[in-house]
Amino acid sequence: QVQLVESGGGLVQPGGSLRLSCTASGFAFSSYAMTWSRQAPGKEREPIARITRGSLAMDYSDSVRGRFTISRDNAKNMVYLQMNSLKTDDTGVYYCSTGDSKYMGQGTQVTVSS
């Protein structure tokens, strides 16, 4: 059974940090690029960070570049998103998925508010 389970979301003040984790199981994790996306209230889901299978390349959306860092551990079947200097606009549900969107988790809520 394929599963992607996100964790680490929560409430944080502007300027704060959070680290999201995504645990994968049931498929060949190391064979897939992985993506973090988010859906802000009232908006469509948008990809924000992507990492290749062997962590050789990472891409970021303009909205998070320089503040967020994606990483992965293929030995643990996990992908991470370190989020620094959080802004209120970063509020939303964060999802991890395979790069081709074949598999996606249920999401974790991140709320940035004072």
Secondary structure, DSSP 8 states (H G I E B T S, - for coil): --EEEEE--EEE-TT--EEEEEEEESS-GGGS-EEEEEE-TTS--EEEEEE-TTSS-EEE-TTTTTTEEEEEETTTTEEEEEE-S--GGG-EEEEEEETTSSSB---EEEEE--
